[in-house]
């Protein structure tokens, strides 16, 4: 390895860039966490012994091998005995390179926040790392969802580049729905609402935007709201109810069942009369104005309304498909943005009616746009595959469509779109939105996710943005670690990632914890909870009856590790201790339902909800009980028979 390090390390930056300066600060911070005083930051860039230089490829005469130096990442680390450099194709890549250097020294980030940091002993290590690395995929992002505090989102933004993610997506103009759900404690009767406001939400978002840009992350923004906000109708959340609008605005709304009105009282779910040129002009002018006012946005998402079977039925709209009108607007938007000199990328989505490709129009400037495949109805019981994809898709029937859970049939829609659009793209998927709640051990989720990411290129996608709760680290961060690491290197096997993760996260007895959670995943039978397996199978009921005994048999291992001298490892076991009680109570709910006892199911569900609400603070950073309850509200037709 080379000589031992006994002297201090100096850090030098060759490029005057805020993200590179932040990279230097992070390197200094983490080196000093391992051995205080070992690192000092300097500003002059003098290549000498004991100096680590940070800069761009161009600063070191390195020729980049990427298609787009702004959107693509690549770094080179050349450090021998504490002397050398970390170079990146862009400032963000320098930061990613710093974290990779630290990873090679033994640093780990097993969950967001300081209590997720593993700091190695460096006194007997030589600082020698030589490698070059380019990720398997361009798009590696996280999208805000669930109920969140400022700290929850800050911690995720801070954690993301440490695992190789390169973008963060804040939905809506002010993300009010997500912050309000937490600060007003909408599903916890034991907590007092804090009177959260739209202005406070805007203030939080502005601060988080600063954290995103500080790290050089690609900033994705908005998505929802373009079918209502430009017309003076707020689109804050899906629970918002608006039954009346200005009569002058009604003419812009979709005509459905003979009426132009807010669809179900929810502006976000309300489509427009897209054949009306004035409607399209108002929308695209609003987007252009927003980008003019928010220059930090790298990727703006332009989506139509949520929901389905809510498209306009007027005599002009029925002449073309929703996707044709969508593409027409995309072309009009590109012309306007080009005229204004706005270079931001724009995302268009394949979702609900927009899964059906356009029949008449085609995107004129593919370089402006990024295709986003959002298969929200897919099952997570199987992963992406190029096998058995149908050659045809169902006929589009206006306001009379249904969706498939089949992965292959969902991919058939993507393939049809690809026949007319060969530009950039990514998968927008929901493994950690709802589905992970069906898998308390995270192993089945992790395996599917690893396979999904491996197959992205083969199905024609260049990355993944995860639409997810931010607090999905209960009992640990295995799933998110699988996502980040596989997006960077698609050759990595799930089992190898899992083994390393458990060694890092649990220390002594890591193998026992791994075996325990792996078996719990299988016992909870995620396909059954999704409705993909036979819920009348007596073997499934018998397995659920065994969960309590199995969990209790592991309790001594947990107890023996709660006082680990390493606070990060001790926290991992503490979460596993709480998880133990959660799993027993959770299993009792499903066990009662599989046995056909609805009253007992309701009683056990009420007991579990009360337990989580009373103890929420113990698991707040890692478990989103709001979205857990939302998920099982979706299941109530089966679970509670109502």
C-alpha positions, 0 to 999 in steps of 0.5 A: 500500500505504500508508507504510513501517513504520519503528517498532515494532508493539505487540500488545494482547489484548482478551479474557482467553483462553489461546488469544488470548494464545497468538495474540499470542505467535505474532504477536510471535514471527513478526514478530520473526523477520522484523525483530527488535524490530519487535513487542512485546506489551502487555496493555492494549487501547488503540486507538492508532497502531502497535497491533494488537488481538486479540479476539473479534467481540463485543469489536469489536461485530461480528455473527457470521454462523455457525451455531455460534460454538464449532464454526464459524470466521470472522475479520476482519482490519482493519489499516492501516499497522500499526494495527487489529485481528484479530477472530475468532468464537471464540478459535481463529478469532483464531489462524487470523486471525493466521496469515492476516495473516502469510500476507498479509505473505508468511509460509509454512509449507511443512511442519511444523517450523521448517525449513518456515518461510518468513520474508519481508523486512518492512523495506519492507512496509506492514502493511496487510491488510483482509479477512473470511473464513469457511471452506467447511467446518466440519470440517477435521481431522487424525487420528493414524496411522502411527509417530510420535514426540512431536515428530512429532505436536507439529509437526503440531498446531503446523502445522495451524492455520497451514494453516487446520485446526481440529481434531486427533484422537488415536485410542484412550485412549492412542494407544499403537500409534502411538508404540510403532511408532516408539519401539520401531522395529518395522520397522527392524532397525538401530535399538534398541527403546527399551522404550516403555511404556503409561504413557509413551504416556499422558504424551505424550497428556496433553502433546499434549492441552495443545497442542491446547487451547492453540491452541483446536483442537477435540479429537477423541478415542478411537474404537477400543476401546469394544468391549473396554476397558469389559470390562477387555480392553485394546485397544492395537493391531491386533497385540495378541494375546489368546486368553483372557478371563475366562469371565465376560466371554465371555458379552458377546462376539459369537457367531460360528460357534458360539463367543464368543471374541476375534475372531482374537485381536484385541480391537479387532476383536471385536464384542459381543452387542449385543442384551444390554442389559447389554452396551449398559449397560456400554459407554455407562456407560464412555463417560459416565464417560470424558467425565466424567473428560476434560472437554477432549474436544470430540468423542468418537468411539464406534465399534464393532469394526474388521474385518467379518463378525464380528457376533453370530449369537445368536438375539436379535442376528439379529433386528436389523441391526448399525446398528439396535443401534448406533442403539439404543446411540446413543439410550441414550447420549444419554439418559445424557449428557443426564441427566449434563449432558454436552454433548460431541458424539459421532461415529458412523461409517459403516464396514464393516457400519455402512455399511448404514443402520438399518431400524427405529431412528432417532437421536432427538437429531441435535444430539448426533451427527456422522455420519462417512463412512469409505469405507476401501475406495474407490479414489483413482483417481477423485474424489467425484461426484454422477454415477451414484450407484446408487439401491439398495445391496446387501442386507445379509447377516450375516457374508457381506458384501464391499465395493466400491472404487467411489466412486459405490457407496460414496456410495450407502450415505451417501445411504441413511443421509442419508434418516434422519439430517440432522445434522452430518457429515464425510468420514473419508478415507485419502489419506495413510494408504497411498495417497500411497505410490503417488504419489511426485510427489504430483500425482495425489494432490493433484488427486484430493484437491482435487476430493474436497474441492470435492465434499463439500458436493454429496454432503452432507458438511460437512468432512473429517478426514484419517486419515493418517500424520503424516510425509507431507511427502516430498518436500514438503507439496504434498498437505497444503497442497492439503487445508488450503487447499481445505477453507478455500476450495473455489473454489481450483484445484489448479494455482493452489495447486501453483504458489504452493506450488512458488514458496514451497518451492523458490525459483529453479527452482521451475518445473522442480521442479514439472514434474519431480514432476508428470511423476514422478507420471504415470510411476509411474502410481498407478492401476496400483499400486492395481490399477485399471489393467492391470498387463500393459500393456507401455507401463507397463513401458516407462515404468518403464524410463525413470524412472531416466534421467528422474530422473538428468537432473534431478539437476544442477538439484537439485545446483545448489540444495542450497546455497541461502542460505535454509535452508528452501529448501535443506532442500526441495532436500535432501529432493528429493535423497534422493527422487531415489535413492528413486524410482530404487530404487522404480521398479526394484522395480515394473519387475522385477515388471511384467517378471515377474521375481519373484526380481529384484523381491524383491531390489530390494525388499530393497535399497530397504527396507535403504536406507530403514532405514539412512538413516531419520534423514535423512527421519524428520520427513517420511517414515514408512517403517514405514507405507510397509512396511505398505502394501507388505505389503498389496501382496505378493500381487501384488508378491512373488507370495506 
